[in-house]
Amino acid sequence: MSTLQNRTIITTPEDSDRGPGTRRRLLDAAAQMFATSGYRAVSVRDICERACANIAAINYHFGGKDKLHAAALEHARERAIREAPASAGPKPAGPMSAEQRLRRHLGGLMERAFITGPAGWYMQIVLREMVDPTPALAATLGQALAPQQRRLQAIIAQVLTLDPDSSRVKDLASTVLATAIYYQNCRPAIELLSPELSFDQDTAQRVADTLTAMVVGSR
């Protein structure tokens, strides 16, 4: 409590929870908890405790848990783009062949699959949406998986000189994406099955080479 010009100003927890810092803490806490535990297993009280915020702050900033979930998805996506852009290795000099474009694309895809920490929260939430959908599923797939699949199909179609919507192209694109999802979502099992495997850039590029060879070999 402070006095200014004979006026008493009372600062309450609710007042302090209305600033942008609290909103950011809520987004970080929600993104991390939705990524590691899933939407249904996390309560608004859990999120507020993690964010050191009053429980009313979620309604104030987002209007409820569903809208916080949507905002946390977008927040996690922005962090992934900003903090872990995939390099896919050095770009070859001169025009790239269709096979080189495929190799670079798959290199970036696998590098993103190996990301952990805050930059990996987004894809963890997306994968949880795929197996335990919430009302955000359609928007999530439209924002994450569908554009990725369309782009991958277009590149594979160029390599094979086929229609991007042909069944062979779609099957190959689905196989590639399933491999990336496997490495991202099944890491604890992979580490037990293959303890010698390092989840690093070299491994990502090696898997990308294998996938590229699979696509090229299907001509």
N, C-alpha and C positions, 0 to 999 in steps of 0.2 A: 504494500500500500504506500502511495506517495502523495504529497500535497503540492499543488501548483496553483498560485494565485488564489489561495483560500478554497480551492476545489479539491476534493478527495477523489483520487483515481484508484480503483481497485482492479488489480490484474488477476484474472482467474485462469485456471487451466484451459477452459474452453476458449478464452481469448487467444492464448498462446498457440493453441492448436489450429488456428485459422491461417497461419502464415505459410508461405511456399516451402519452408524447410520441413514442416510437418507433412505436407503433401508428398514431398520427395521421399521422406522416410517411410511413409505408408506404401508408396509404390515399390520401393526397394524391398521392404519386408514382405509385401504381398507377392511380388514376383518370385522371390526366393522360396517362400513357403508353398506357393502353388506349384512351383517347379519340383520341389523335393517331396511334397506330401500329397499334392492334388487338391483340386478345388473343394471337394466335399469333406475332406479330412481337416480342413483349416477353418477355424471360426474367426469372426471379426474381432473377438476378444484376443485371440492368439496374435493376430496381426497387430493390433494396437499395443499389446504388451511388447512385441518385438520392436515396434517403432517408437516406443515410449510416448504414446499419444493417448488422449482421452478417447473412450470408445465412441463418443459422439462425433469425433473428427471424421470418421468414414462417411457418415451421412452428410456432414457439412461439405466435404470436398467432392464426394462422388455420388451421393444419393443412394448408397446401399452396396451390398457385397457384389451383386451381379455387375454393376457399373464399375466397381473397383477392379473386378476381374478383367473386364475389357480394357480398362486403362492400364492395368499392370502388364497385359499382353503387349500393348503398343509400347509401353515404357521399356519392356525387356527387348523388344525388337529393335528399338532405337539404340539401346546399349550394345546389342550384338553388332549392329552395323558400325557403330562408332568405335568400339573397343577391340573388335577382332575381325577386321576385314581380311578375307582370305587372299593370300598373295598368288597362289597357283603357280608360283615359280616365275622366273624371268620370261618376258615376252620375246618370242623369236623375232629376229630381224626380218623385215620384209613381210609380204602377205603370208598369212597362215593358211595351210591346207585345212580341209574339213576335219581330218584326223587330228591335226594339232589343236584345233579349236576344241574338239571333244576332250583331248587330253588335258588341256588347261582347265576346262570347265569341271571335269571330274576331280582334278587335283584340288580345286577350290572347294568343291562339295565335300570331299573327304576331310580336308583340313577343318572345315566348319563342324563336321561330325565329331571331331576329337576335342573340341573346345570344352573346357570346364570353367567353373566359377560364374560370376555374374554375366559374362558374355555368352554363356551356354544356357542361361535360364530360359530364353525364348523357345529354343527348340525342345527343351524338356517339357515346357508347358504344351507346346503343339503336339508332341507325342502323347502326352496324357489325354489331350482332347480326342485323339484318334481312338483310344481304347476305352475311355470313360467320358463320353461327350457331355458338354454343357450347352446352354443356349448360344455360346460363343463359337461352336464348332464350325458352322457354315462360314462365318467371317474369317475364322482362323485358317481354314483350308483355302479360301479364296485369296488370302493375303500371303500365305506361306507355301503350301504344297502345290496348288494348282499352277501358279506361274512358273515354279521350278520345274514341274513336270512338262509344261508346254515348251519351255525353253530347251529342256533336255531332248524332248522328242524332235524339235526342229533341228538340233545339231546332229542327232543320230540319223535323222532322215537325210541330211546332207551327206553324211559318210556313206550311207547305203544307197543313195539316190532312190529313195522311196518316198511315198506320201507320209507326212508326219502323223496322219491318223490311221495308217495301216496297222494291222494287228501285230506284225512283227516289231515295228518301231515301238508301239505301246508296251508290248511285253518286255522288250529290252530296257526301256525307260523305267518300267516298274521294278525290274530286277536290280537295276543300278540304285534306285532310291531305296529299295528294301535293304540292300547292302549297307548303305549309309546309315539307315535307321538302326540296323543291327549293331553296328559299331558304336552308335551313340547311345542306344537305349539298353544294350545288354553288356555294358562294360564290366560290371562285377563278375558276370559269368565268364566273359572272355578272359579276364585276368586270372580266373581259376583254371580255365581250360588251357590257356597259353600264357603262363607266367613270364615267359621270356619276351613277350610282345611289348614293345614300347609304343605308347600312344603319342607319337611325335610326328613331325613333318615328314621325315623319311618314310615312316610307315604309311602315312596318308598318301604320299606320292607313289609308293609301291602298289598299294591297293588300286589307286587310280590307273596305274599302268596295266594291272591285271584286268580291270573293267574295260579299259580301252581295247585291249587285245581281244576280249570276249566280243565286243561290238564289231570290231573290224573283221574278226574271224567268222562272223555270221553272214558275211556277204554271199 
